Every structure is written in structure tokens, then in C-alpha cells.
Amino acid sequence: MKFLIYQPSRSAMQSGKARRKWILEPQDLNDQRHIESLMGWTSARGAHSQLRFKFDEKQQAIDFAIKSNFNYTVIDPKKNIIRKKSYSDNFL
């Protein structure tokens, strides 16, 4: 099973610059889901969909994945580019 290590992006309601935790979770969760025939609910075939580990640092997540013999992929967050804007630039 492959695991994914990433730092989740902020929601649209967040504007702060606080550091977010790193997440380690299974990568292929959609393959394990199925629709229950009796009630029509979506359920999972195993408990892997409930696994979600949180770490303060990326290296802690990588060390845990190595220690647990997980195949993992790391996705680094994109850097925000802050462009200085001036109100007078609207009239150039």
C-alpha cells in the first residue's frame, strides 16, 4: 500500500500564516470504497481509510514511514508569491 506525505492547503476561510502539520495517509482510498447493496451507503472494505497520522515536521513523517516499512511519496507545498500592489497601478 502506498502512503502520501503532504501538508494540507489552507481553506478559503483562513488567512493566517501559521504552520500546518504534515499528514501521512493512504494514497488509494477510492479503490477500497463500495456501495452497500441493502441501504445504498458508501462504505470501505477495510480500516485503511481511517488512518491519518499528523506530524509537526516533514522529516518526522518520513522517519515514521521508513520505520513502518511504508512505500511513501512526499508532496512539497507550493510557495506563495506575494506581489506588491499599489492602488495607483490601476491607472497606469
N, C-alpha and C positions, 0 to 999 in steps of 0.2 A: 504494500500500500504506500502511495506517495503522500507526503505531507508538504504543506505550504507554509513558509515563514514570511510574514509581511507585517507592515504597520498600517492599520486601517486609516482611511482618509477621514477628515472632519466632515460632519454633516453640514447642511446648508444653514443650520441654526447656530453653529459655533463660529466664533470669530477670534478666539484666543490662540496663542502660540504655544500652549502647554504641550509638553512631550507626551505622545501617546505610547501605550505599551505595544510590544511586539507580540503577535499572535502566531501560534503553531497549531494548525488544524488539518484534517484530512483533505486532500485535494479533490477527489472524485466522489462527492456526496450524491450527485444526481443519479449515478448508476445504482445506488442502493435503495432508491425510493420506488414504491409501487402503490397502486390504488387498491385499497381493500374492497373486495367484491361485495361484502354484506352492507356496509354503511357508505362506501364511496370515499372514505377518508384517505388521505395520503399518509403512508407510514413508511418506516425504514426497516430494512431487513436485519440490521444489526445496530449495535450501540455506538458505532464509529461516528455517527452524525452528532453525538453528544460530546465528543472530545473537542476541547478547545483549551489550550494552555496559554497563559499570559505571562510575559517576561518583561522586565524593565529594560534589558539591553538585548541587542541582536545576538551578541556572542553567547549569552546565556541560553537562548533558544537553540542556537546551532550546537552548543555543547550537549544540551539535553537530547537533541535528535541523534547525535552521534552515539551518546551513551545508550540510548534506547534502540539502536540499530534501525532507525527510520531512514528511508530514502526521502530526501527533502530538496526543496527548491526555495531559494531566497529571492524575494522581490523587494528591491530597494525603493523607498519612496521618491517621488519626483520633487525636485527643488522648486519652490515658488520663486518666480521672477517678479520683483517689485519694481514697477516703473513709476518714476516720479512724474506726476501730472500737475499741471498748473491750469487754473481757470482761463488764463489769458491765451493758452494754446488753442482754445476753441475758436478764436477769432483771427488766427494767422492765415 
